[in-house]
Amino acid sequence: YCFMTEKVETTSFHVLSSGVRISMPVSDRFLSHSQRGLRAGYAYVNIPWVNDKQWHPYSLFEDPSDPRIQQMFLMKVGDWTGDVHKALTRDTKRPCWIKGPFPSPYSHAGK
């Protein structure tokens, strides 16, 4: 999976009362997986300024106004997501790492 890992320097973190919305511009490689029929179901995210050893999977959502922007929503329900929320006192842009995209195991349900 190393070849599917990339650093996103301009990741936007939007603080919500219930968690954090992450928006990131994706690379051509990332986008090409979606265009080849591998719908971007989820990706792993590593936020090194919270914990540089932990990777967590989250569903991906395409920005309706720009398909090159992928979003994740981190609900504040556990230790790690709570730490992310605490580390962000306001909306900001910071780097993070992503690994993926991976198709959802449910992407072919009903076919």
Secondary structure as the mmCIF struct_conf table of DSSP 4:
data_model
#
loop_
_struct_conf.conf_type_id
_struct_conf.id
_struct_conf.beg_label_comp_id
_struct_conf.beg_label_asym_id
_struct_conf.beg_label_seq_id
_struct_conf.end_label_comp_id
_struct_conf.end_label_asym_id
_struct_conf.end_label_seq_id
HELX_RH_3T_P HELX_RH_3T_P1 CYS A 2 MET A 4
STRN STRN1 THR A 5 LEU A 16
TURN_TY1_P TURN_TY1_P1 SER A 17 SER A 18
STRN STRN2 GLY A 19 PRO A 25
HELX_LH_PP_P HELX_LH_PP_P1 VAL A 26 SER A 27
HELX_RH_AL_P HELX_RH_AL_P1 ASP A 28 GLN A 35
TURN_TY1_P TURN_TY1_P2 ARG A 36 GLY A 37
STRN STRN3 TYR A 42 ASN A 46
TURN_TY1_P TURN_TY1_P3 PRO A 48 VAL A 50
TURN_TY1_P TURN_TY1_P4 ASP A 52 LYS A 53
STRN STRN4 HIS A 56 SER A 59
STRN STRN5 PHE A 61 ASP A 63
TURN_TY1_P TURN_TY1_P5 PRO A 64 SER A 65
STRN STRN6 ASP A 66 MET A 75
BEND BEND1 LYS A 76 LYS A 76
BEND BEND2 GLY A 78 GLY A 78
HELX_RH_AL_P HELX_RH_AL_P2 ASP A 79 ALA A 87
BEND BEND3 THR A 89 ARG A 90
STRN STRN7 THR A 92 PHE A 102
TURN_TY1_P TURN_TY1_P6 PRO A 105 GLY A 110
#
